[in-house]
């Protein structure tokens, strides 16, 4: 038994020796336990006294799992690897595994947020070594656009605009579409010379859509006065108070008149001051400038004047212009009588009556503007105005008094008259009116009213409203157009005399009128006897023949018509 044990031990020692020898004589192990290699080692440094030490043979069979022999750290997937070593401490080339697996190295993988048009994913986590996933990613649906609407902007001349469009608050989505700038729309303005008081400018252009302009201002020149009148613009300088007499009125304002002592020294241009002693000038007294006929002058009245007295500028033959304030409501009789130098005049808008002879004898007057509130044109108001060719009667005028336009030899055109109820005697006598329409509201045409009109002149009348036509209202050469289809019967209020059978005076004659037919006067002659009534149909005193335009005044062979007022029956 003892021999057996000793024998077994010997065998084991022999085996171990063999393994030790193999380990020192082999290369490093690649991780297969039990492999070894024998290697020789030595160096000149180990030699002493010229003799080398004995050569050491490595046997790499030692598994020392310490840091100096670490070949690769442990991971979650692989154990740590160490180099086999020799008992001398030298490490070999082959490795062995040892220890435990390391923990996973979990890393975060960022997701991708969803956009308006693309899906996204959530964050995930996995091991960077082995790929083990502990948190999987999930899909996030696309968000869609968050739309904001924008109003359109019109382009300007110099800046582009855009159409109405949409944008997204989360992304750069847009439907924006630009509209090009419109460019200037240029309007050309003619040059304007500077005046004494007003600026001027050179020709320039400006845009109708924006404030672009090439406007360049030219300063006002200032006045250059000579004898009270500016030589450039005819403006009138305020005249010195010494030329006037001021009278304090009951309403604590002043009236004005010329100072006769200075009348001969009056400048050509007179501007009456607005005030005197701090109080307004409101009136031009009667005869204020009467008989200043030798002075050629223009007059500007102050804006506060409300009344121009009678004969205020009587016989100022060389008064060539006057500015009447719009606040004047009264102009007295003959205020501008025989002011033959006046060429035109604008009457104030508030004036309601043209007084008697107010502009009579103004032979140079070529135009006149009658105010829209005028109601009455008085006697002789515009008589003897030989230069007047045209006049427009406002609808507000209801009465034209006798002789209002008497002997206006050039007056050919009269318009308006739509409100006139009464035409006075000789109102337009000896004027050269070609045609006039008597308004439907008219009730009376005075004697000789249109007598002396141009040959062939016409007076259009609506007999429905007319109540009387005065004696010789329509003279030789003119004729009436009855503007109505109705049958009209008239009776002459005067008598006619003649010799029919015997000398006698006979009463009454009648007129029957039909539109667009010949109008006749039929005479019914009563002899104050038992003899039968005589009826004449001959063409004497014919009012109007549509074909021949015969006029009033034809004679019956043995009778003469004594003109009188025609009265509607």
Buried (B, 14 or more C-beta within 10 A) or exposed (E): EEEEEEEEEEEEEEEEEEEBBBBBBBBBBEBEEEBBBBBEEEEEEEEEEEEEEEEBBBBBBBBBBEEEBBBEEBBBEBBBBBBBBBBEEBBBBBBBBBEEEBEBEBEEBEBBEBBBEEEBBBEBBBBEBEEBEEEEBEEBEEBEBEEEEBEEBEBBBEEEBBEEBEBBEEBEBEEEEEEEEBEBEBEEBEEBEBBBEEEBBBEBEBBEBBEBBEEEEBEEBEBEBEEBBBEBBEBBBBBEBEBBBBEEBEEEBBBBBBBEEBBEEBBBBBBBBEBBEEBBBBBBBBBBBBBBBEBBBBBBBBEBBBBBBBBBBBBBBBBBBBBBBEBBBBBBBBBBBBBBBBEEBBBBBBBEBBBBBBBBBBBBBBBBEBBEBBBBBBBBBBBBBBBBBEBBBBBBBBBBBBBBBBBBBBBBEBEBBBBBBBBBBBBBBBBBBBBBBBBEBBEBBBBBBBBBBBEEBBBEBBBEBBEBBBBBBBBEBBBBBBBBEEEBEBBBEBEBEBEBEEEBEBEBBBBEBBBEEBBBBEBEBEBEEEEEEEEBEBBBBBBBBEEEBBBBBBEBEEBEBEBBBBEBE
